[in-house]
């Protein structure tokens, strides 16, 4: 939800991590170059014995002293030595290796349970009484019945990460026995850090004398290895500042490696469609009948199927229980009072799975603390891990079979201070309408409900769902104030949106929690239905495609609330994080009204007890400023906005359009009111004199200046220019009109003769500096103006906006010349004279 975990876990991505360092090292050797300590870290090929020994009888290797566990691998422990007995049925099978931290080092910023690495490996017999461990990097494939299959095979040789002597044949001549001790406790890309992760930790060599295997446990489909690994720290000049490195010159970590057997026959793929938000993996597919290679992209989802005996019931439309339900356990380290809410957030997804024909498909359970056969690191169990950390965050990854997208398991990361995050959001967005939000420590019931919604959001990610930042745009703003409607339908169509709370609702609307909190809603249920409903009549994923396409087209034609927009990182004003409603300006006005109701009470509402300092007041005032900036940002995206609606070739209409002129005019008017006019309601000296040292700057002034720069940035102006040229609608909003609207609102004192206050003077100087930067990026150095000028330079190089900016700068020059004689206020007159001097100098330099 709040972390950069939202990535495509494609095989291709893992391949790059595993293979590139090896290639870099190999190329250096082939070219006769000497490698240095700064070269890319090579893959370590582990060879436990330098001299090959003869294969011995089973009983001489696995003696009576061995402690044996049966499971995916039969594990034999002889004192500190570990042997893996690999059955013939395991050799050649795809096995997913997931490496997680069990215990981290203080100050590293990560915690036990977090994932470090994923690889797919195969054990296979070598040519000389040995066993190889290959890393499988599936980038390209072909059907074995095609002639091109030979070409694909000739182009792909999977790297060998480790080699092991065969110590004995397996019991009853089934399989082989190998010594894995040095491999398990050593430093290699399969079971430890990637080179990039090492650099991030400032680690160098493994300290073998301080590294050992803690335990090895084997289960039916997985074997779990836990080890302590100590690494030397980098030289002082290269250290990242970890306390362990500073104190001892080393870092000690506990790692857990899960070897998970992937299905012999991969689950049928469900192909990805950009109109429904799922995480996905892909690879290149070659075929004899192609004229170019295809990319097969398929979604991540759990294997959810009716039991064989229930299939006919399911086909008749009856709800049936899946053959294998999805179960999430709650970390026993979780405070007991929050566990029911985390479980409720999981169970809330049950209704969504009913749309796919399944009942009791998903559930949350407390971890059975007295069951010693269960391990939190066991890959058969999905867990919400609770981290004692001050990070204000939570995240929901999934571990998927890269051959098919089948989700194998998930470990949700839940940081303790996510409660502070939701507290500050809720107080800032809802204190005007909910008295329960008007204090620094919420009642357990309220905090529990906040935890519940975050739990649902994170579980959504583990089910395969991506963010849908445009979901809230399907709700008309006025419906957000309609008590009956919003309490029934919710303020956003998706829990996967970043639409925290209904900040549009006003106190007089009397809207309760049902209309304030997000919930699993229309889009979420439809997305689960689309991704998880079996299509038994289709033998392959490709055969499902016509059905899946029809589901999308039919559904979107009748319910616009099902629109998926993605992460909100494009130019579509409908697709934004933290926004509400179908009109940013109307929603923002209501949000500003509520912030204005909150600010006068901040001193009162942030006070906990006598003797406290003003930390609470400082943080909540900052939270108000941040919320105001969000409203401004939502509106800003309408300027030069590009609505983008994904469509297939059999759907009518364009994908890309433009934001209507009147909407952009409305956006500029909003920004002029809330940016260019001085916001006196935020300048409450009873607050500022308690929390803000005037010698350290004014956060409001910085916010105002930055927003003005963004309004008239070169990127925005050239985007408008391109749209006018593309769509050729005479009624479009133009760059000229944008600059004229800003100019008219910013320089009113030149016409009225009124004094120019402190905040307006800063804005006027910023406006002039930005125009200079648009004309010549090199003319503006330092500060926000210099940064934006340099960022816009490439876009402005051959743009008409250069001379448009020059025209407006000349216009301001003439306006100031005319206004100075009539300006009575001394500082205002001096301010204008200073601007005029700078403009004159600028033009003189340009004319030289």
Buried (B, 14 or more C-beta within 10 A) or exposed (E): BBEEBBEBBBBBBBBEBBBBBBEBBEEBEEEEEEEEEEEBBBBBBBBBEEEEEEBBEBEEBBEEEBEEBEBBBBBBBBEEEBBBBBBEEBBEBBBBBBBBBBBBBEEBEBBBBBBBBBBBBBBBBEEEBBBBBBBBBBBBBBEEEBEBBEEBEEEEEBBBBBBBBBBBBBBEEEBBBBBBBBBBBBBBBBBBBBBEBBBBBBBBEBBEEEBBBEEBBBBEBBBBBBBBBBBBBBEEEEBBEBEBBEEEBBBBBBBBBBBBBBBEEBBBBBBBBEBBBBBBBBBBBBBEEEEEEEEBBBBBBBBBBBEEEBBEBBBEEEBBBBBEBBBBBBBBBBEEEBBBBBBBBBBBBBBBBBBBBBBBBBBBBBBEEEEEEBBBBBBBBBBBBBBEBEBBBBBBBBBBBBBBBBBBBBBBBBBBBBBBBBBBBBBBBBBBBBEBBBBBEBEEEBBBBBBBBBBBBBBBBBBBBBBBBBBBBBBBBBBBBBBEBBBEBBBBBBBBBBBBBBBBBBEEBEBEBBBBBBBBBBBBBBBBBBBBBBBEEBEEBEEBBEEBBEBBBEBBEEBEBBBBBBBBEBBBBBBBBBBBBBBBBBBBBBBBBBBBBBBEEBBEBBBEEEEEEBEBBBBBBBBBBBBBBBBBBBBBBBBBBBBBBBBEEEBEEEEBBBBBBEBBBBBBBBBBBBBBBBBEEBBBEEBBEBBBEEEEEBBBBEBBBBBBBBBBBBBBBBBBBBBBEEEEEEEBBBBBBBBBBBBEBBBEBBEEEBBBBEBBBBBBBBBBBBBBBBBBBEBBEEEBBBBBBBBBBEBBEEBBBBEBBBEBBEBBBEBBEEBBEEBEBEEBBEBBEEBBEBBEEBBEEEEE
